[in-house]
Amino acid sequence: MITSIDVELLPTLIGHRLGPTKPVKISQNMIDEFGRITLDQQWIHIDPEKAKASKFGATIAHGFLSLSLLSHVMEELLFVTNAEMAINYGLNKVRFPSALVSGSQLRGSVEILKVSTGAQFVDMACSVSFTADGNDIPCCVAESLTRFMLAGPKKDVDAVN
């Protein structure tokens, strides 16, 4: 369920956990395409026959594939109003505590950690956690930073010309 909130009220969400999201199936095709695009063709990701003999018993998704779904998770769980735009400001910490096996259903959740305000922006730090069905250990945990740009005064185009 999406939480909609005014950018000025973001501090009221500190300490709150949002989610989980609806499941996203991590198919072998998705893993193959991610490997093709990122040039990461390591066998544990793309060779189902060889991966059967591994300790995972199947191929596993690239850690960065789960991380790449961070924007999707944020978009599904939080809608911030009265901001001109939101930009990915970076990551402070990323870990991949467990493997994400092909065919798994991935869900994400978000905990708002910190909100700080500048003259033309509001920064938000969140802990984003990805879990797969049947595994209590997250497959990815990241501290994500988002910058919400506040609407500033409009420049008068005619005054410039």
C-alpha positions as CSV (number, residue, x, y, z in Angstrom):
1,M,0.0,0.0,0.0
2,I,1.4,3.4,-1.0
3,T,1.9,6.1,1.6
4,S,1.3,9.6,0.2
5,I,2.8,12.5,2.2
6,D,3.6,16.1,1.8
7,V,7.4,16.7,1.6
8,E,7.2,18.9,4.7
9,L,5.7,16.1,6.7
10,L,8.4,13.5,5.8
11,P,10.0,13.8,9.3
12,T,6.8,12.3,10.8
13,L,7.7,9.0,9.0
14,I,11.1,8.6,10.7
15,G,11.2,5.2,12.3
16,H,8.2,3.9,10.3
17,R,8.4,0.8,8.2
18,L,6.6,0.8,4.8
19,G,5.8,-2.4,2.9
20,P,6.3,-5.0,1.9
21,T,5.7,-4.4,-1.8
22,K,3.8,-6.8,-4.1
23,P,6.0,-9.7,-5.1
24,V,8.2,-9.4,-8.2
25,K,9.1,-12.8,-9.8
26,I,12.8,-13.1,-10.5
27,S,12.8,-15.2,-13.6
28,Q,15.8,-16.8,-15.3
29,N,15.1,-14.6,-18.3
30,M,15.4,-11.5,-16.1
31,I,18.7,-12.8,-14.7
32,D,20.0,-13.6,-18.2
33,E,19.0,-10.1,-19.5
34,F,20.6,-8.4,-16.5
35,G,23.8,-10.4,-17.0
36,R,23.8,-9.5,-20.7
37,I,23.3,-5.8,-20.1
38,T,25.9,-5.6,-17.3
39,L,28.3,-8.0,-19.0
40,D,28.3,-10.2,-15.9
41,Q,28.1,-13.7,-17.4
42,Q,29.3,-15.6,-14.3
43,W,28.0,-19.2,-14.5
44,I,26.1,-19.2,-11.2
45,H,23.8,-16.6,-12.8
46,I,23.3,-17.9,-16.3
47,D,24.0,-21.7,-16.4
48,P,21.1,-23.6,-14.9
49,E,22.7,-27.0,-15.4
50,K,26.0,-26.2,-13.8
51,A,24.2,-24.2,-11.0
52,K,22.2,-27.3,-10.0
53,A,25.4,-28.8,-8.6
54,S,26.1,-25.6,-6.6
55,K,25.2,-25.1,-2.9
56,F,22.2,-23.1,-4.1
57,G,20.8,-25.9,-6.3
58,A,19.9,-23.4,-9.0
59,T,21.0,-20.1,-10.6
60,I,21.0,-17.0,-8.4
61,A,20.3,-13.4,-9.3
62,H,23.1,-10.9,-9.4
63,G,23.2,-8.9,-6.2
64,F,23.0,-5.7,-8.3
65,L,19.8,-7.0,-9.9
66,S,18.0,-6.9,-6.6
67,L,19.6,-3.5,-5.8
68,S,18.4,-2.2,-9.2
69,L,14.8,-2.7,-8.0
70,L,15.3,-0.1,-5.3
71,S,13.6,2.6,-7.3
72,H,10.6,0.3,-8.0
73,V,10.3,-0.4,-4.3
74,M,10.4,3.2,-3.3
75,E,7.9,4.1,-6.0
76,E,5.4,1.4,-4.9
77,L,5.6,2.4,-1.2
78,L,6.1,6.2,-1.0
79,F,4.6,9.1,-2.9
80,V,5.9,12.5,-1.8
81,T,3.8,15.5,-2.8
82,N,4.8,19.2,-3.1
83,A,8.3,18.4,-4.4
84,E,9.4,19.4,-7.8
85,M,11.2,16.2,-8.3
86,A,13.0,13.3,-6.5
87,I,16.5,12.2,-7.4
88,N,18.6,9.3,-6.4
89,Y,21.3,10.9,-4.2
90,G,23.3,7.8,-3.6
91,L,23.8,4.9,-1.3
92,N,25.7,4.8,2.1
93,K,25.8,1.0,2.6
94,V,24.8,-2.1,0.6
95,R,25.0,-5.7,1.6
96,F,23.9,-9.0,0.1
97,P,23.4,-11.3,3.1
98,S,21.8,-14.2,1.2
99,A,21.3,-15.5,-2.3
100,L,18.3,-14.7,-4.5
101,V,17.5,-18.0,-6.2
102,S,16.0,-17.9,-9.7
103,G,12.2,-18.2,-9.6
104,S,11.9,-16.5,-6.2
105,Q,9.3,-13.9,-5.4
106,L,11.1,-10.7,-4.2
107,R,9.5,-8.1,-1.9
108,G,10.9,-4.9,-0.6
109,S,10.3,-2.8,2.5
110,V,11.5,0.6,3.6
111,E,12.3,2.2,6.9
112,I,12.7,6.0,7.0
113,L,15.9,6.6,9.0
114,K,16.6,10.4,8.7
115,V,15.2,13.5,7.1
116,S,17.1,16.8,6.8
117,T,16.1,20.0,5.1
118,G,18.1,22.5,3.1
119,A,17.1,25.8,1.4
120,Q,15.8,24.2,-1.8
121,F,15.7,20.5,-0.9
122,V,14.8,17.8,1.6
123,D,17.0,14.7,2.0
124,M,15.7,11.4,3.1
125,A,17.8,8.4,4.2
126,C,16.0,5.0,4.2
127,S,17.0,1.4,4.9
128,V,15.6,-0.7,2.1
129,S,15.4,-4.4,2.6
130,F,14.7,-7.1,0.0
131,T,13.5,-10.5,1.0
132,A,12.5,-13.6,-1.0
133,D,9.7,-15.9,-0.1
134,G,10.8,-18.7,2.1
135,N,14.0,-17.0,3.3
136,D,14.0,-14.9,6.5
137,I,17.5,-13.5,5.7
138,P,17.3,-10.5,3.3
139,C,19.0,-11.0,0.0
140,C,19.8,-7.2,-0.2
141,V,19.9,-4.4,2.4
142,A,20.8,-0.9,1.4
143,E,20.8,2.6,2.9
144,S,19.4,4.7,0.2
145,L,19.5,8.5,-0.1
146,T,16.8,10.5,-1.9
147,R,16.8,14.2,-2.5
148,F,13.5,16.0,-3.0
149,M,14.0,19.2,-4.9
150,L,11.6,21.9,-3.7
151,A,10.0,24.3,-6.2
152,G,11.9,27.5,-6.4
153,P,11.0,30.9,-7.8
154,K,10.4,30.7,-11.5
155,K,12.7,32.7,-13.7
156,D,11.0,35.4,-15.8
157,V,12.1,34.5,-19.4
158,D,11.1,37.9,-20.7
159,A,13.2,39.7,-18.1
160,V,16.3,37.8,-19.3
161,N,15.7,38.7,-23.0
